[in-house]
């Protein structure tokens, strides 16, 4: 379970970022900021494309933050502003307190090389280099000695289960193995921040799930701040501490998977989450009745009531409710009772989820 909380400091702060593509981008931006024009109107009037529209998000230190949306929503465009692969038309970006927009060319090169790594959907491996040389490449650019970078690359290969593949070339590897090389290359540089642009979407479902599992394990060990781009809500819900959903370049809603599934901001988000099962996402803390309110309405909670932690999943609570007709006690980290939930409450929540679907 993630240790990231609302009190965790921000690693990345994106504030009111705009990206307009086209020769009349400045005119189009001025018109957008003064009027409520649609992407289609900007295209017709200025022959410009709105990539990102006034997007803001704060990404906490050490969290996996998923940015998701359909094709053309602006998610991949936005993430490329964090390391300034794309220059924003307007807005501010700070990474670990540093103003990325104020960096000159040399400072920006050092920032990219030392503090941030990116994993791409298409692997972006060098075909003329072996696996181990691909992984060691960021360290080579940094000027690390050959012995040290080979040692680091070998250690990273072991982490992603490529131990015996160091001397192979990219074309000799399967898609899943190539993506492991891309992930190992990013980790070998020991960055503070990982940017991952749909890294598993080109893989078949079984390999994709395996790499998701491996990535979550590595993320828990390394505690890297990760911005993970995906168009797949199941993937976002599975690996993300929080999710931002984008549409037409705008951020529509940001929250935990539980918050987004239980309280979608609008019909667009509701349609996105309609097919997601609540059983593993929704936790006891979101559905319990606070203890004082429960006892005021129902009387004292039985002393022998089954007890579960606030982080217990809805599915586990439903299974437990089959064993008893009594309310279930919900306890905090100190095992003190803080709430309760009845079988009727659980049935209502499941029913609401089915109706939404």
PyMOL commands that set and color helices and strands:
alter all, ss='L'
color gray80, all
select helices_A, chain A and resi 25-34+39-46+75-82+100-102+105-115+131-142+146-159+170-172+175-188+205-222+233-239+257-262+267-273+284-287+291-298+314-321+343-356
alter helices_A, ss='H'
color red, helices_A
select strands_A, chain A and resi 10-21+49-60+64-68+90-95+98-99+116-119+193-197+225-230+242-247+250-255+289-290+307-309+328-331+337-341
alter strands_A, ss='S'
color yellow, strands_A
deselect
rebuild
show_as cartoon
